[in-house]
Amino acid sequence: VDFELSTEQAAFAESVRAWVERECPKAEARRLESREHEYPVDLWAKMAAAGFPGVGLPEEAGGQGGGLFEQVLLQRELARSLAGLTWMWGITAFCAKAVWRFGVDDLRHTLVPSVAAGTARLAMAVTEAGGGTDILGALRTSATRTQDGWRLSGEKMWSTGALAADHLLVLARTSVVEGRPDKGLTMFLVPNPADGLEVRPIPKLGMRALSSCVVAMDAVAVPDDRVLGTVDGGWRDIMSVIDTERVLLAALCCGIIDGVLEDALAYATDRHAFGRPIGQFQAIQHHLADIAMWRAQSELVTYHAAWLAAEGRPFGLEADIAKVVTSEHAVAAADLGLQILGGMGYSLDTDMQRYWRDARLFRIGPVTNEVTRSLIARQLGMPRAW
Ligand SMILES: Cc1cc2nc3c(=O)[nH]c(=O)nc-3n(C[C@H](O)[C@H](O)[C@H](O)COP(=O)(O)OP(=O)(O)OC[C@H]3O[C@@H](n4cnc5c(N)ncnc54)[C@H](O)[C@@H]3O)c2cc1C
């Protein structure tokens, strides 16, 4: 057993940390997050200049190379300051992976390098108003064949980053197979803007700069070369794209806990009550110890899942476990962090409330912890819960 990062991995994580301190420290992240629906274009440009959008993309795609473990380290270090805003990188990374894996050659070799260079942004539009968990039961968006392509109609919900994205990855029904809602779905890359396409932001609790949107489509024309993967085989294809999403989400939660612990320790040292730093009180020390224990557990489960995936071994159960453990620890850690900061924890001038608001999402999306627990139970041999 080896718990050490390689020299290159440790150097990479350190370089990202230095970049964050220089380009996007917590005060800047707080300022960006508070600007509702104003996508942080400058931050994205700086990330692109640093080569971050290309991490995990092959060099022939204009990427930086590296694999899931490098993406995990990047995600964690960014999230220490950016918290949920880090997802602006995650979403684009998944959509780029879909285009690289399933797009026609011309699209792969033009769009993916643009993503890696930071000149193109992508967003994912899968969930619908009828429900995200039972998405196969709720999905109403349809695509009908035309002479030279397809027409898409329907309404997606919660598409994060859609307002600022150049293309939206949309899952739509292309045929009906009785009793098999997982069949007959297709992935499309819809240009944004387009005739018949309307994107409306939804006010929300956290990650406010990164708008999550309703995407309404009324007969939007999509040419054949913007189909990703197999017509009618989109469910299987998209599942293979987001197989690592839970691992990266877990890394994001580890980063949030890093940020929480750092701020809680600093406050416990600086803040005085009854003539001594509050960090001398046993109750505060126990709070700090709890956060540190949650961080240690989160790191282990995340790195274990990432290591299995990087080794090419099955990692589904470990990814599910990492998603639930880290998202629940991140919320609990930010909540205790808020308590340690007292009134200042509730102030918008400190970061604890931001960590709490952002972490809270990850018990819900991209898949809820109730359902993830059922998936874990099923992998233990229990029957399907639905
Ligand atoms: C801020 C934000 C950003 C998002 N970004 C994106 C995005 O970029 N792209 C995208 O496509 N989607 C996105 N989503 C959607 C997200 O994936 C869904 O919110 C999530 O899948 C849950 O779906 P739902 O909100 O419809 O809840 P529902 O599915 O309606 O669930 C409601 C409750 O019922 C419970 N429940 C449902 N079924 C079961 C069951 N079988 N067993 C036990 N409990 C059950 C759930 O756990 C939950 O507690 C985002 C959501 C949010 C809030």
The ligand as an SDF file (V2000), in Angstrom:
LIG
                    3D

 53 58  0  0  0  0  0  0  0  0999 V2000
  -27.7290   23.9930   -8.6780 C   0  0  0  0  0  0  0  0  0  0  0  0
  -27.9990   22.8000   -9.5290 C   0  0  0  0  0  0  0  0  0  0  0  0
  -27.2050   22.5740  -10.6410 C   0  0  0  0  0  0  0  0  0  0  0  0
  -27.4900   21.4970  -11.5000 C   0  0  0  0  0  0  0  0  0  0  0  0
  -26.7860   21.3690  -12.6730 N   0  0  0  0  0  0  0  0  0  0  0  0
  -27.2150   20.4720  -13.6130 C   0  0  0  0  0  0  0  0  0  0  0  0
  -26.6320   20.4480  -14.9260 C   0  0  0  0  0  0  0  0  0  0  0  0
  -25.6760   21.1690  -15.2210 O   0  0  0  0  0  0  0  0  0  0  0  0
  -27.1590   19.6110  -15.8450 N   0  0  0  0  0  0  0  0  0  0  0  0
  -28.2070   18.7750  -15.5600 C   0  0  0  0  0  0  0  0  0  0  0  0
  -28.6380   18.0480  -16.4450 O   0  0  0  0  0  0  0  0  0  0  0  0
  -28.7490   18.7640  -14.3220 N   0  0  0  0  0  0  0  0  0  0  0  0
  -28.2900   19.5830  -13.3480 C   0  0  0  0  0  0  0  0  0  0  0  0
  -28.8670   19.6070  -12.0880 N   0  0  0  0  0  0  0  0  0  0  0  0
  -29.9610   18.6890  -11.7880 C   0  0  0  0  0  0  0  0  0  0  0  0
  -29.6160   17.6220  -10.7410 C   0  0  0  0  0  0  0  0  0  0  0  0
  -28.8720   16.5990  -11.3630 O   0  0  0  0  0  0  0  0  0  0  0  0
  -30.9270   17.1550  -10.1210 C   0  0  0  0  0  0  0  0  0  0  0  0
  -31.3910   18.2010   -9.2820 O   0  0  0  0  0  0  0  0  0  0  0  0
  -30.8020   15.8720   -9.3270 C   0  0  0  0  0  0  0  0  0  0  0  0
  -30.5840   14.7820  -10.1850 O   0  0  0  0  0  0  0  0  0  0  0  0
  -32.0640   15.6020   -8.4920 C   0  0  0  0  0  0  0  0  0  0  0  0
  -33.2180   15.6830   -9.2830 O   0  0  0  0  0  0  0  0  0  0  0  0
  -34.4710   16.5770   -8.8060 P   0  0  0  0  0  0  0  0  0  0  0  0
  -33.9620   17.8850   -8.3720 O   0  0  0  0  0  0  0  0  0  0  0  0
  -35.4620   16.5740   -9.8950 O   0  0  0  0  0  0  0  0  0  0  0  0
  -35.0490   15.8530   -7.5320 O   0  0  0  0  0  0  0  0  0  0  0  0
  -36.0880   14.6310   -7.5470 P   0  0  0  0  0  0  0  0  0  0  0  0
  -35.5790   13.5840   -8.4800 O   0  0  0  0  0  0  0  0  0  0  0  0
  -37.4440   15.1450   -7.7670 O   0  0  0  0  0  0  0  0  0  0  0  0
  -35.9580   14.0950   -6.0570 O   0  0  0  0  0  0  0  0  0  0  0  0
  -36.6770   14.6840   -4.9660 C   0  0  0  0  0  0  0  0  0  0  0  0
  -36.3950   13.8670   -3.7030 C   0  0  0  0  0  0  0  0  0  0  0  0
  -36.9010   12.5300   -3.8760 O   0  0  0  0  0  0  0  0  0  0  0  0
  -35.8850   11.5950   -3.5970 C   0  0  0  0  0  0  0  0  0  0  0  0
  -36.0390   10.4030   -4.4420 N   0  0  0  0  0  0  0  0  0  0  0  0
  -36.4050   10.3170   -5.7430 C   0  0  0  0  0  0  0  0  0  0  0  0
  -36.4030    9.0370   -6.1550 N   0  0  0  0  0  0  0  0  0  0  0  0
  -36.0200    8.2890   -5.0970 C   0  0  0  0  0  0  0  0  0  0  0  0
  -35.8020    6.8910   -4.8770 C   0  0  0  0  0  0  0  0  0  0  0  0
  -35.9840    5.9860   -5.8420 N   0  0  0  0  0  0  0  0  0  0  0  0
  -35.3870    6.4930   -3.6450 N   0  0  0  0  0  0  0  0  0  0  0  0
  -35.2050    7.3820   -2.6380 C   0  0  0  0  0  0  0  0  0  0  0  0
  -35.3880    8.7180   -2.7830 N   0  0  0  0  0  0  0  0  0  0  0  0
  -35.7900    9.1590   -3.9980 C   0  0  0  0  0  0  0  0  0  0  0  0
  -34.5750   12.3170   -3.9370 C   0  0  0  0  0  0  0  0  0  0  0  0
  -33.4480   11.7130   -3.3040 O   0  0  0  0  0  0  0  0  0  0  0  0
  -34.8900   13.7130   -3.4110 C   0  0  0  0  0  0  0  0  0  0  0  0
  -34.6640   13.7510   -2.0220 O   0  0  0  0  0  0  0  0  0  0  0  0
  -28.5500   20.6190  -11.1860 C   0  0  0  0  0  0  0  0  0  0  0  0
  -29.3150   20.8340  -10.0310 C   0  0  0  0  0  0  0  0  0  0  0  0
  -29.0660   21.9140   -9.2140 C   0  0  0  0  0  0  0  0  0  0  0  0
  -29.9370   22.1370   -8.0010 C   0  0  0  0  0  0  0  0  0  0  0  0
  1  2  1  0
  2  3  1  0
  2 52  2  0
  3  4  2  0
  4  5  1  0
  4 50  1  0
  5  6  2  0
  6  7  1  0
  6 13  1  0
  7  8  2  0
  7  9  1  0
  9 10  1  0
 10 11  2  0
 10 12  1  0
 12 13  2  0
 13 14  1  0
 14 15  1  0
 14 50  1  0
 15 16  1  0
 16 17  1  0
 16 18  1  0
 18 19  1  0
 18 20  1  0
 20 21  1  0
 20 22  1  0
 22 23  1  0
 23 24  1  0
 24 25  2  0
 24 26  1  0
 24 27  1  0
 27 28  1  0
 28 29  2  0
 28 30  1  0
 28 31  1  0
 31 32  1  0
 32 33  1  0
 33 34  1  0
 33 48  1  0
 34 35  1  0
 35 36  1  0
 35 46  1  0
 36 37  1  0
 36 45  1  0
 37 38  2  0
 38 39  1  0
 39 40  1  0
 39 45  2  0
 40 41  1  0
 40 42  2  0
 42 43  1  0
 43 44  2  0
 44 45  1  0
 46 47  1  0
 46 48  1  0
 48 49  1  0
 50 51  2  0
 51 52  1  0
 52 53  1  0
M  END
$$$$
